[in-house]
Amino acid sequence: MNVHNPLYERFNDLLKQVHIEVDQLKKEKNQLIEENERLKKKLEKANDTEKLFSTLGEPEKIALKQQIHGLIRKIDQHLEV
């Protein structure tokens, strides 16, 4: 195979780009895992989960639910990689 072939060079460029993007996704996945662990520890510190949620107003509950769903979607996306 001719290493100066434009298609070969384009393939290598695209392959490098894929590697870069995969590395970025791995880093982001690791950050999400770390954030998830931090949030788990924070939740574990709460002795009474029911008390924790009962002290939240409805807007805070909705915001927390949306944040949790967003994190779950991100984690699911990265686990599919």
N, C-alpha and C positions, 0 to 999 in steps of 0.2 A: 504494500500500500504506500502510496506517495504521501509523505508527511507534509508536503507543501500544497496538497490538494485543498482548495477552499472549503469543500464540504467537510473534510477531515478537521480542518481548523475550526470551522463553525461548530462541529460536533464537540470538540474539546472545550470550546468557549462555553457552550451550553452545559456541558457536563460540570465544568468548574462552577458555573452559576448555580446549578442544582446542589452541588456540595455546599456552597456558601449558604444557600437558603435552608438546607437541612440543618446545618450547624446553628443557624439563627433560631430555627424552630426548636432544636434541642435545648438551647440556652433558655428560650422563653418557657419551654415545658418545665425545665428545672426551677426557674423562678416561680412558676405557678405551683409546683410541688412544695417549694419552701414556704410560699405564702399560705398554702393549704395547711401545712404543718403548724405554722404560726397561729392560724385561725383555730385549728383544732385545740392547741394548747390553751388559747384564750378561752375557748368554750369550756374546756375541762376545768378551768379555774372557777367557773360559775357553779356553785354548789347546787343550786336549784334552777334547772332550766326553765321550768314553768314560771318561776318568779322573774327570771330574766326577761322572758317574753311578755309577761303580764305588765311589766313596768313600761313597755314601749307603747307609744301611741300608734294609731292606725297608719299614719304616714311613715313612721319609722319602720313598722312591720313590712309595709309594701316595699320600701326602699331596700331593706335587708333581703327580702325575698328576691327582688330583682337582681341584687348584687350576687347572691348565692347562685341563682340560675345562670347568670353570666359567667361566673367562674366555672360552673359545671360544664357549660357549653365549650369554653376554652379548653378545659382539661380533656373533654371528649374529642375535640378536634385534634389535639396533639397526640392523643393515644392512638388515633387512627393512622398516624404517620408511620 
